[in-house]
Amino acid sequence: MQLVAEFASSGLEQKEFVAKHDVSLGTFQYWLYKKSKRASVRLANSEGKSRPAFLPLEVVASPAPQAREGLLEVRCASGLAVRFSAGTDVGYVAALLRALS
């Protein structure tokens, strides 16, 4: 995996780098995949420990808006509004809102 670290700072394209180090392109791309997968697992684990399972929600009374049938709109504190079709997977909505906050 030392080569993966060297590649990141080399400024070379993958094909150039593997030719210079006598490694097959497929093997090298597998190493890159494994490294990125490990990094994403570490990130998910660290986020899972530090992020709450529920996010605070403020409900503000307001006149009923004119809604399009079959749509749900979520408006973030930042003013960003995101619309979802009725039946959109709740896990997807939660993950998207976490990423946007």
Buried (B, 14 or more C-beta within 10 A) or exposed (E): EEBBEEBEEEEBEEEEBBEEEEBEEEEBEEBBEEBEEEEEEEEEEEEEEEEEEEEEEEEEEEEEEEEEEEEBEEEEEEEEEEEBEEEEEEEEBEEBBEEEE
